[in-house]
Structures are given as C-alpha cells and as structure tokens.
C-alpha cells in the first residue's frame, strides 16, 4: 500500500480555548506541530498559550500506526481527562485513532486512516446480554511502571443476580492481575481492576502483543460471551552483568 493511500482520511482536529475547531490533513511520514512558523501545523499564540515553538512530532511508520514524540518542555496529557496518561518531554508513545491530546490551551484529536485505526484500536465483541469494555491509560508496558487499568462488565440482559466469569488470554499469568468477576442485576455494571506488570525476564519478549479479556455467564446466559482485545507494546528489559578478570603479563 502506498503512503498516499495510507494517508487518506488521516487528519488532526484542533480545538482552541474558545471552542474554535479546524481539521488539518496529516500527510507524509512525519508531521510537526507547534507555535513556530516552520511546523506542518501551527498552533497560533493568538488562540492559546502553553505551546512550544516545536512541540509535537507525529511519525507514521511504513507498516501503519502512529507514534507521538513530545519535543516540548511540558507534559502532553493524553485522552483529555485528569486521570489520563501524560507524555513527558522528550519521550515517545503510540497513538490510536480518536486519541485526544491536551497541549497548552489546545485539544488535539488524532484521526487515522481506516486501515491504521483498525490495526491499533481495541476490538470489542459484545453479546446481546453481556457488555464488556476495557480502559487503559497506557498501552506501553515498561519494566519500572505497571499499567493500572480496568475492564467494565455490564448485565445487558434481563436475568437477575447474574454471576459473571472473567478470563484473560495472551499474557503469562505473572504479567497481570484481574479482579474478581462481579454479580450484577439487569442494567448494572461494575469496573474490575486490571493490573499489567512487566515480567522483567524471558516470559514475554519485547515488542507488540495482543491480549483478550473474555466475559461469560454460564448459568444465566450459557450461549453468550463478550470479549475485548487490546494491543500492548512491551518495552525491552536489559539485565547485563560485567565481570573483570585480572590478567597476568610476563
């Protein structure tokens, strides 16, 4: 697939402090955003403050997807809420379709091409009576920082006092902690804690992985299940040792 084809439908939605909106296409492999004139997209100081001359770099790899680099001197808040993840200066993170970024007084919404969005976004499967969602503030798992997220289960059927079961597939057992499945009445939902931990060893190699959380209710809804699948980027773990040996010279 050519780069021009991949760029179709890819754009950045800008919202300033007064609610003014405008869409800018994201073309090519790299795009820069900042308050300086030399950027691909300029966030004018007349519409908001807190933006560095060159604050963001969007990178679109050959195989699809999008990575964000914070070139500024302040954090970029992601997902647009106080509980969302932040990207500190000079670090990078993967961005998915629909991602909201808070840069100074501006809100930026990333819209990726259909093929990119399909590859990056979680893929929920919902039954008639069981609904399941996943909420993760971050999808890059590092050796030093666990990911604290949640899965939300909802009884969308008409059976009372339904005992659900939750399972997680695709990750080693020591890499996650999933809270107990709930007992729910019709139209009730509950958030279940999900903690992802880096194994710091060979149990999970560095790179892209997929894992799936599945919800069932064998007694109340025996023929139904719901699942949500998420891509996870596992950062490398370096564990090197150095030994010095004294050599004798004649």
Buried (B, 14 or more C-beta within 10 A) or exposed (E): EEEEEBBEBBBBBBBBEEEEEEEBBBBEEEBBBBBBEEBBBBBEEEBBEBBBBBBBBBBBEEEBBBBBBBBBEBBBBBBBEEEBBBBEBEEBBBBBBBBBBBBBBBBBBBBBBEBBBEBBBBEBBBBEBBBBBBBBBBBBBBBEEBBBBBBBBBBBBEBEEBEBBBEBEBBEEEBBBBBEBBBBEBEBBBBBEBBBBBBEEEEBEEEEBEBBBBBBBEEBBEEBBBBBBBBBBBBEBEEEEEEEEEEEEE
